[in-house]
Amino acid sequence: MVTTLYSDIYDTNGYPQNLRLKGQVLLGRLGPWNGLGFSGFPLDKENQIYSTEFVVNEKEIYHKYALTSSVVQRIVLTWDGKTLLLHWIERIQDWIVYAESEVDNCDRFSLCGPYGICSINKHPPCSCMQGFEPRHPEEWEVSDWVSGCIRKSPLNCGQWRSLTKSFEGA
């Protein structure tokens, strides 16, 4: 019996999305489906090599790739959890990587943690939202951002309670 460490699945709870898992741990996602394509999947655009179709109805859900050229192509889930789109190059008699489902560091699920912002044009890629700071600065110092950010100062909601009371008495 073969045990699988990594898997790509379609989650159909809510808007369909493709999830990449390591065991039960969520590593990344390509979704959700927005009616035109998967919001995080730039390869799902019109091109000369293949066409795509995503079908969702009461009876079925599937994602179809149809080659529209003479290119020989395959999709592979590698031993380390990457999903690769490979093209066969006759001249060199080998497969080359045409595309990878993880486009940049920000595709990694929860890389920057709660209230964190991932920016592909920054190094390091993670920062905190305005008014927030790293939850564990010592972890952020060594590029471990998964713990995310916390508020610099707690919200003061007490004044809002008194405001609603004054409206109730009006």
C-alpha positions, 0 to 999 in steps of 0.5 A: 500500500502506498501512502501519500504525503502530499495531495491536491484536492478540490474543496467544494464547500462554498466557492470551489477551490484547489487546495494543496495539502501535506497530510492534513496540513493546508499548504496552499490554494489556487482559488477560489473559483470566481466564475471566470477562473481561479483567482490565484492561478495565472495559468488559467488564462487563454493561450495557444497551447491549451484551453481550460474549462471548469464545470460546476453543477448539481451533478458534477465538478471537474476541471478540464484541460484540452490541448489545442496544439501539438505540444505534449503536456502533463501535470505532475505532483512531485515528491515535495508537494509541488504541482508542475505543468511539464512540456515534452521537448522533442529536440532534447528528449526531455520534459521541461517545467512550463509552469508551477502552481506556486507562482511566488512566496505569497502563494504559500498558505498563511506565510505571514500569519494572522493580520500579516501582509505578504508583498511579492516585491518586498524582502522579506515579504511579510509585514504587519497591517497598520496598527499591528506588530509581530506577535513574536518578534524573535521569530520574525527576526529569523524569517518565521512569520507564521505566528502573525501580528497582534494589535499594538494597543487594544481596541477601546470599545467602551465609548461605543457602548455608551454611544449606543445607550444614548441612542436607546434613550432618545 
